[in-house]
């Protein structure tokens, strides 16, 4: 068996409102849009593509699995390593982000804070 690749090239997040998600990711992360159509917008985060896909278009991508509604709750957390969690929290707050928690020191020796995007996806910043 060949070794696993060194990273994730892309991930797709299902969103109800592509325009709201595009505004949020542009404002909060300052990411460049690399592709856009009526059902999705794709951003570049380092070497990873972040595809925000309208939930009504997502079924075809994952069938026979079902697209869960936002109200079902979070089933993942995406973590981005930053140099200074407190400074990034201040910057995020200035950009209109409401933190879910943090900044806080975790028992496993990491300082973290988290927030969610308009579709309910949880993002964590950590150092």
TORPATOR-677749 format. One record per residue (C-alpha): x, y, z; residue in three letters. Coordinates in nm, 3 decimals, always signed. Each point is the difference from the previous one (the first is absolute). Last residue first. Layout:
! residues N
[rec [X, Y, Z], ALA]
...
//
This chain:
! residues 127
[rec [-0.162, +2.738, +1.933], UNK]
[rec [-0.361, -0.051, -0.109], UNK]
[rec [-0.281, +0.152, -0.202], UNK]
[rec [-0.316, -0.205, -0.016], UNK]
[rec [-0.268, +0.008, -0.267], UNK]
[rec [-0.347, -0.150, +0.046], UNK]
[rec [-0.233, -0.031, -0.298], UNK]
[rec [-0.343, +0.149, +0.080], UNK]
[rec [-0.100, +0.116, -0.351], UNK]
[rec [+0.074, +0.366, +0.086], UNK]
[rec [+0.353, -0.091, +0.121], UNK]
[rec [+0.075, -0.108, +0.354], UNK]
[rec [+0.249, +0.108, +0.263], UNK]
[rec [+0.275, -0.159, +0.210], UNK]
[rec [+0.284, +0.094, +0.231], UNK]
[rec [+0.314, -0.192, +0.090], UNK]
[rec [+0.321, -0.010, +0.206], UNK]
[rec [+0.159, -0.347, -0.012], UNK]
[rec [+0.162, -0.189, +0.286], UNK]
[rec [-0.218, -0.314, +0.015], UNK]
[rec [-0.207, +0.143, +0.286], UNK]
[rec [-0.116, +0.285, -0.224], UNK]
[rec [+0.093, +0.364, +0.058], UNK]
[rec [-0.281, +0.232, -0.097], UNK]
[rec [-0.079, +0.272, -0.252], UNK]
[rec [-0.261, -0.102, +0.011], UNK]
[rec [-0.350, -0.109, -0.088], UNK]
[rec [-0.275, +0.042, -0.260], UNK]
[rec [+0.159, +0.320, -0.127], UNK]
[rec [-0.220, +0.251, -0.178], UNK]
[rec [+0.165, +0.120, -0.322], UNK]
[rec [-0.061, +0.360, -0.105], UNK]
[rec [+0.336, +0.071, -0.164], UNK]
[rec [+0.122, +0.175, +0.318], UNK]
[rec [-0.083, -0.321, +0.187], UNK]
[rec [+0.215, -0.196, -0.245], UNK]
[rec [+0.293, +0.239, +0.051], UNK]
[rec [-0.027, -0.019, +0.378], UNK]
[rec [-0.024, -0.378, -0.018], UNK]
[rec [+0.307, -0.004, -0.227], UNK]
[rec [+0.196, +0.201, +0.257], UNK]
[rec [-0.103, -0.240, +0.277], UNK]
[rec [+0.080, -0.310, -0.205], UNK]
[rec [+0.350, +0.117, -0.094], UNK]
[rec [+0.203, -0.180, -0.269], UNK]
[rec [-0.297, -0.175, -0.160], UNK]
[rec [-0.078, -0.367, -0.069], UNK]
[rec [-0.331, -0.055, -0.176], UNK]
[rec [-0.242, -0.263, +0.128], UNK]
[rec [-0.315, -0.126, -0.171], UNK]
[rec [-0.263, -0.148, +0.228], UNK]
[rec [-0.240, -0.273, -0.099], UNK]
[rec [-0.341, -0.148, +0.068], UNK]
[rec [-0.187, +0.316, +0.093], UNK]
[rec [-0.369, -0.009, +0.069], UNK]
[rec [-0.301, -0.151, -0.179], UNK]
[rec [-0.146, +0.351, -0.041], UNK]
[rec [+0.227, +0.061, -0.300], UNK]
[rec [-0.180, -0.275, -0.189], UNK]
[rec [+0.192, -0.315, -0.088], UNK]
[rec [+0.074, -0.071, -0.366], UNK]
[rec [-0.080, -0.367, -0.059], UNK]
[rec [+0.233, -0.278, -0.110], UNK]
[rec [-0.098, -0.181, -0.323], UNK]
[rec [+0.111, +0.245, -0.121], UNK]
[rec [+0.293, +0.227, +0.089], UNK]
[rec [+0.047, +0.237, -0.294], UNK]
[rec [-0.354, -0.026, -0.135], UNK]
[rec [-0.136, +0.100, +0.340], UNK]
[rec [+0.217, +0.312, +0.021], UNK]
[rec [-0.186, +0.219, -0.251], UNK]
[rec [-0.290, +0.089, +0.232], UNK]
[rec [+0.251, +0.046, +0.283], UNK]
[rec [+0.173, +0.281, -0.188], UNK]
[rec [+0.373, -0.070, -0.019], UNK]
[rec [+0.275, +0.194, +0.176], UNK]
[rec [+0.323, -0.148, -0.139], UNK]
[rec [+0.315, +0.070, +0.200], UNK]
[rec [+0.308, -0.079, -0.213], UNK]
[rec [+0.313, -0.084, +0.197], UNK]
[rec [+0.359, +0.108, -0.066], UNK]
[rec [-0.029, +0.309, +0.220], UNK]
[rec [-0.375, +0.061, +0.023], UNK]
[rec [-0.125, +0.053, -0.357], UNK]
[rec [-0.371, +0.076, -0.031], UNK]
[rec [-0.269, -0.169, -0.207], UNK]
[rec [-0.354, +0.132, -0.042], UNK]
[rec [-0.295, -0.221, -0.074], UNK]
[rec [-0.344, -0.052, -0.149], UNK]
[rec [-0.042, +0.292, -0.243], UNK]
[rec [+0.367, -0.005, -0.100], UNK]
[rec [+0.331, +0.105, +0.154], UNK]
[rec [+0.367, -0.090, -0.028], UNK]
[rec [+0.325, +0.131, +0.149], UNK]
[rec [-0.138, +0.235, +0.265], UNK]
[rec [+0.285, +0.145, +0.208], UNK]
[rec [-0.012, -0.044, +0.377], UNK]
[rec [-0.025, +0.290, +0.244], UNK]
[rec [-0.089, -0.246, +0.277], UNK]
[rec [-0.277, +0.196, +0.170], UNK]
[rec [-0.122, +0.232, -0.275], UNK]
[rec [+0.039, -0.232, -0.302], UNK]
[rec [-0.114, -0.304, +0.194], UNK]
[rec [-0.307, +0.183, +0.137], UNK]
[rec [-0.099, +0.164, -0.331], UNK]
[rec [+0.030, -0.329, -0.189], UNK]
[rec [-0.202, -0.182, +0.269], UNK]
[rec [-0.276, +0.263, -0.018], UNK]
[rec [-0.010, -0.025, -0.382], UNK]
[rec [+0.005, -0.383, +0.006], UNK]
[rec [-0.300, -0.023, +0.234], UNK]
[rec [-0.089, -0.352, +0.112], UNK]
[rec [+0.357, -0.118, +0.031], UNK]
[rec [+0.171, -0.338, -0.048], UNK]
[rec [+0.373, +0.010, +0.068], UNK]
[rec [+0.231, -0.157, -0.256], UNK]
[rec [+0.363, -0.084, +0.066], UNK]
[rec [+0.301, +0.031, -0.224], UNK]
[rec [+0.364, -0.106, -0.041], UNK]
[rec [+0.037, -0.162, +0.342], UNK]
[rec [+0.358, -0.064, +0.096], UNK]
[rec [+0.317, -0.211, -0.020], UNK]
[rec [-0.146, -0.279, -0.211], UNK]
[rec [-0.034, -0.342, +0.163], UNK]
[rec [+0.278, -0.248, -0.070], UNK]
[rec [-0.040, -0.262, -0.275], UNK]
[rec [-0.134, -0.344, +0.086], UNK]
//
